[in-house]
Amino acid sequence: MAKKSVTGKQAKTAPAATKTTKKVARKATSSSTDRPARRTKVAKKATPAGIEAEMRKTDREILKLINRRAELTTRWVELQPTPGEAVFAPRADDELWQELESQNSGPLPAGTVRAVFREILSAARRKVRVQRVAYLGPPFSFTHLAAIERFGHSADLAPVSTIAAVFEEVNRGHANYGIVPIENSTDGRVIDTLDMFTRLPLRICGEVQIQVHHNLLARSPRSDITEIYSKPQALSQCREWLARNMPQARLIEVTSTSTAAQLARDKPGAAAVASRQAAVEYDLQIIADDIEDNSNNITRFAVIGEEEAKSSGQDRTAVLLQIPHKPGSLSDALQTFKKNKINLTWIESFPLRGEEGGYLFFLDFEGHEKEARIKRTLAELEAQAVRLNILGSYPRSEPLG
């Protein structure tokens, strides 16, 4: 008997039934075999040779990019209206550091990334103008580290022995800029710096804030240390730790932490309170680290020069003010800031030199001298003052660790 052919509705539904059956079959099979089946490629095991090849490739890419960044920096500076002044761009640098820190996902810490970019910028700007910077030395003092943070190693960094010498180098035109400590969060004002502003007509055109960490450095075992050297400010900032942990050692003041490190290197039984960089430079062991009494120990350094910094929108202005030496004079002057809604961030007083009685006041406040409200405030202060010197407006910076 002949077989009946499949026609009509049966012919149309047969393929669909077959497709569904196959789909169900595939699904059932995939539950146990699909995941292994997709692993058609076996991951290659990392080898030293493979990693080394990848590093060499990455090195070539990095080299190309950092040179490109340097070229762009040089070209940008050269296209500015005053290229010689554009090589000093503290606000632009600080904005770059903030941007890099926000985008950095590691593993390199922010300070390391900043150091790499800082040296690219420093070398690129040197092609336009070599910046000679006088700083309170010797090398590897904290002021030297602040100079490196602001200008990089490609600047001509010139150490001098005193704060007065830094001012003199800039005033005589032997240096484009100087950098000096002006304030510490533990010890307060640096009187030698404030005093020099009364003597020479230089301006503050930038600042650097550094978190200062002190370390006990030596070549001798801790139990053999009988003398500890450092500058007065460093010993003061570690006074409690030293009294508690090194009561047997005599504290001896010297001109700088770098000088202290040299003595610790050369003298048996001697130690220094100084930076980690000084430990590397003078081949010393870190006996104890971060021994400062205040963990938030910040020193603010002023960049001095003759240039007027342009408004950045986040500025400070500094002035020297002498007012009549009579009751109520200071109160009247401070009311000017309140009336104009100016945030006064720092005030220091020191006696006038010579026979004249009274005081000079160093004032630091938010805003730029070109802003209308700051102009108004300065005009009102001048009307009350015996003397008013504007020391400059400059972009504020964040503390660097």
C-alpha positions in Angstrom: 0.0 0.0 0.0 1.4 3.3 -1.0 2.4 5.9 1.8 0.3 9.1 1.9 2.1 12.3 1.2 2.1 15.1 3.7 0.0 18.0 2.4 -1.9 21.1 3.4 -1.8 22.1 7.1 0.4 19.2 8.0 3.1 20.2 5.5 3.2 23.8 6.9 3.5 22.8 10.6 6.0 20.0 10.2 9.1 22.3 9.9 8.0 24.4 12.9 7.7 21.3 15.0 11.1 20.1 13.9 12.7 23.5 14.7 11.1 23.5 18.2 12.4 20.1 18.8 15.9 21.0 17.8 15.8 24.1 20.0 14.8 22.1 23.0 17.4 19.6 22.3 20.1 22.3 22.0 19.0 23.9 25.3 19.1 20.5 27.1 22.6 19.8 25.7 23.9 23.3 26.5 23.1 23.0 30.2 26.1 20.7 30.6 28.3 21.3 27.6 27.8 24.9 26.5 30.2 26.7 28.9 33.2 24.4 28.3 32.5 24.5 24.6 32.9 28.3 24.4 36.4 28.0 25.9 38.0 27.3 22.5 41.1 29.3 23.3 43.3 28.4 26.2 44.8 31.5 27.9 48.5 31.7 27.5 50.5 31.5 30.7 52.5 34.6 31.4 56.2 34.1 31.1 59.1 36.4 32.0 60.0 36.7 28.3 56.4 37.7 27.4 56.1 40.3 30.1 59.5 41.7 29.1 58.4 42.1 25.5 55.2 43.9 26.7 57.3 46.2 28.9 59.6 47.1 25.9 56.5 47.9 23.8 55.0 50.0 26.6 58.3 51.8 27.1 58.3 52.9 23.4 54.8 54.1 23.7 55.5 56.1 26.9 58.6 57.6 25.4 56.7 58.8 22.4 53.9 60.3 24.5 56.1 62.1 27.0 58.1 63.7 24.2 54.8 64.7 22.5 53.6 66.2 25.8 56.9 68.2 26.2 56.6 69.5 22.6 53.1 70.7 23.1 54.0 72.4 26.4 56.9 74.3 24.7 54.7 75.3 21.8 51.9 76.5 24.1 54.4 78.6 26.1 55.9 80.1 22.9 52.5 81.1 21.6 51.6 83.1 24.8 51.8 87.0 24.6 54.7 87.0 27.1 56.4 83.6 26.8 59.1 84.5 29.4 56.4 85.0 32.0 54.3 82.0 30.9 57.0 79.5 32.0 55.9 80.2 35.6 52.3 79.0 35.8 51.6 77.9 39.4 47.8 77.9 39.0 47.8 75.8 35.8 50.2 73.3 37.5 48.0 73.0 40.6 44.9 72.4 38.4 46.8 69.7 36.5 47.9 68.0 39.7 44.3 67.9 40.9 43.0 66.6 37.6 45.7 63.8 37.5 44.9 62.8 41.1 41.2 62.5 40.4 41.8 60.4 37.3 44.6 58.2 38.8 43.4 54.7 39.5 46.8 53.4 40.6 48.9 51.5 41.4 51.2 54.6 41.3 50.5 57.1 44.1 49.5 60.6 43.3 52.9 62.0 44.3 54.8 59.8 41.9 52.5 60.7 39.0 52.9 64.3 39.9 56.7 64.0 39.9 56.7 62.5 36.4 54.5 65.2 34.9 56.4 68.0 36.8 59.7 67.0 35.2 58.1 66.9 31.7 56.8 70.4 32.2 60.1 71.6 33.7 62.2 70.3 30.9 59.8 71.7 28.2 59.7 75.2 29.8 63.5 75.3 30.0 63.6 75.4 26.2 61.8 78.7 26.4 63.6 80.2 29.4 65.9 78.8 32.1 64.4 79.7 35.4 67.0 80.5 38.0 65.6 80.0 41.5 67.4 80.9 44.7 66.3 78.9 47.8 67.3 78.5 51.4 69.8 75.7 51.2 71.7 73.6 51.4 70.5 70.9 49.0 67.9 68.5 50.4 66.6 70.9 52.9 62.8 71.2 53.0 63.0 74.5 51.1 64.9 72.7 48.4 62.2 70.1 48.2 59.6 72.8 47.9 61.6 74.4 45.1 61.7 71.1 43.2 57.9 70.7 43.8 57.2 74.1 42.2 59.9 74.3 39.5 61.2 70.8 38.8 64.8 69.7 38.4 65.3 71.4 35.0 65.2 74.8 36.7 68.5 76.3 37.8 68.1 75.8 41.5 70.7 77.8 43.5 71.1 77.2 47.2 72.1 80.2 49.5 72.8 80.2 53.2 70.1 82.6 54.6 66.6 83.9 53.9 68.1 87.4 53.5 70.4 86.0 50.7 67.4 84.6 48.9 65.8 88.1 48.8 69.1 89.7 47.8 69.6 87.3 44.8 66.2 88.1 43.4 66.4 91.9 44.2 69.7 92.1 42.3 68.4 90.2 39.3 70.7 87.2 39.9 67.6 85.0 40.2 64.2 85.1 38.6 62.5 83.8 41.7 63.3 82.9 45.3 61.6 80.4 47.6 61.5 80.8 51.4 59.5 79.4 54.3 56.9 81.8 55.5 54.6 79.8 57.9 54.4 76.5 59.7 51.3 75.0 61.1 53.1 74.0 64.3 55.6 76.9 64.9 53.7 79.7 63.2 55.4 82.6 61.4 59.0 82.6 60.0 60.1 86.0 61.3 63.2 86.3 59.1 61.0 86.1 55.9 58.4 88.6 57.2 61.2 91.0 58.2 62.8 90.9 54.7 59.5 92.0 53.1 59.9 95.2 55.1 63.4 95.8 53.6 63.1 94.9 49.9 60.4 95.7 47.4 59.7 92.1 46.3 56.3 90.5 45.7 54.8 87.1 46.6 53.9 85.5 43.3 53.2 82.0 44.4 53.1 79.5 47.2 53.9 75.9 47.9 52.5 74.0 50.8 54.2 70.8 51.9 53.3 68.2 54.5 56.6 68.1 56.4 57.5 64.7 57.8 60.6 64.4 60.0 62.7 61.3 60.5 65.4 60.3 62.9 68.4 59.4 60.7 71.7 57.9 61.8 74.4 55.3 61.1 74.6 54.3 64.7 72.2 52.0 66.5 69.4 53.8 68.3 70.9 52.8 71.7 74.2 54.5 70.8 72.8 57.9 69.8 74.0 60.6 72.2 73.5 63.7 70.1 70.7 64.8 67.7 71.2 67.6 65.3 68.7 69.7 63.3 67.5 73.2 62.7 65.5 74.8 65.6 62.2 74.5 63.8 62.5 70.8 63.2 63.6 70.1 66.8 60.6 72.1 68.0 58.2 70.2 65.8 59.5 66.9 67.2 60.0 68.0 70.8 57.5 65.7 72.5 58.6 62.6 70.5 62.3 63.2 71.2 61.7 63.8 75.0 59.7 60.6 75.2 61.8 58.3 73.0 65.3 59.8 73.1 65.7 61.3 76.6 69.4 60.4 76.8 70.4 62.4 73.7 71.4 66.0 73.7 69.6 68.2 71.1 71.9 70.5 69.2 70.7 73.2 66.8 72.3 73.7 63.4 71.5 75.9 60.4 69.6 73.3 58.4 68.4 69.7 58.3 70.9 69.0 55.5 73.8 70.1 57.7 72.4 67.9 60.5 72.4 64.9 58.1 76.0 65.5 57.2 77.0 65.5 60.9 75.0 62.3 61.4 76.9 60.7 58.5 80.4 61.8 59.7 80.1 61.7 63.5 79.8 58.5 65.6 76.9 58.5 68.0 75.2 61.4 66.1 71.7 61.5 64.6 69.7 64.0 62.6 66.1 65.0 62.3 65.7 65.4 58.6 63.8 64.3 55.5 63.7 60.8 53.8 65.5 62.4 50.8 68.3 63.5 53.1 68.6 59.9 54.3 69.1 58.8 50.7 71.5 61.6 49.8 73.8 61.1 52.9 73.5 57.3 53.1 71.8 57.2 56.5 69.4 54.7 58.0 65.9 55.8 59.0 65.9 54.9 62.7 62.3 56.2 63.2 60.0 57.8 60.7 57.3 60.5 60.9 58.4 61.7 64.4 56.7 65.1 64.2 54.3 65.8 67.1 51.6 67.1 64.8 50.7 64.7 62.0 49.3 67.6 60.0 52.6 69.4 60.1 52.5 71.7 57.0 55.0 74.4 56.0 54.0 77.1 53.6 56.7 78.5 51.3 56.4 81.8 49.4 57.7 82.2 45.9 59.1 85.7 45.6 59.8 87.7 42.5 59.0 90.9 40.7 56.1 89.7 38.6 52.4 90.3 39.3 50.4 87.0 39.2 47.2 87.2 37.2 43.9 86.4 38.9 43.0 82.7 38.9 39.7 82.9 40.8 41.3 81.2 43.8 43.8 83.7 45.2 45.3 85.2 48.3 46.6 88.7 48.7 49.3 89.7 51.3 50.0 93.2 52.6 52.2 94.9 55.2 50.2 97.4 57.3 51.3 100.0 59.8 48.5 101.8 61.6 48.6 104.6 64.2 49.8 103.3 67.5 46.7 104.2 69.5 43.7 102.3 71.0 41.2 101.0 68.5 43.3 101.4 65.4 43.7 97.6 64.8 40.0 97.0 65.5 39.0 99.7 62.9 41.3 98.2 60.3 39.8 94.7 60.8 36.3 96.0 60.5 37.1 96.9 56.9 37.5 93.2 56.1 34.2 92.4 57.8 32.3 95.2 56.0 33.6 94.1 52.6 33.1 90.3 53.4 36.8 89.5 53.0 38.1 86.3 54.7 41.2 87.2 56.6 43.3 84.1 56.7 46.4 85.2 58.6 47.6 88.1 60.7 51.0 88.5 62.4 52.4 91.5 64.2 56.0 92.4 64.9 57.5 95.6 66.5 58.9 98.4 64.3 62.7 98.7 64.2 64.4 101.8 65.5 63.1 104.4 67.9 59.6 104.6 66.4 57.0 102.9 68.6 54.3 100.6 67.2 53.9 97.5 65.2 53.8 96.3 61.6 51.1 93.8 60.7 51.4 91.1 58.1 47.9 90.3 56.7 46.9 87.5 54.3 43.4 87.3 52.9 41.4 85.7 50.2 40.9 87.5 46.9 43.1 89.2 44.2 44.1 92.8 44.3 42.5 93.4 40.9 39.1 92.4 42.1 36.7 95.3 42.9 36.0 94.3 46.5 39.7 93.9 47.2 40.5 97.3 45.6 37.8 98.8 47.8 39.2 97.1 50.9 42.8 98.2 50.2 41.7 101.8 49.5 39.9 101.9 52.9 42.9 100.4 54.7 45.2 102.9 53.1 43.1 105.8 54.4 43.6 104.5 57.9 47.3 103.5 57.5 50.6 105.1 58.3 52.0 102.6 55.8 50.5 100.0 53.4 52.6 97.8 51.2 50.9 95.3 48.9 53.1 92.2 48.8 51.2 90.6 46.0 48.3 88.4 45.0 49.0 84.8 44.2 47.1 81.6 43.5 46.3 79.4 46.5 47.7 75.9 46.5 46.8 72.7 48.3 49.2 70.9 50.7 51.3 68.3 49.0 52.2 65.1 50.7 
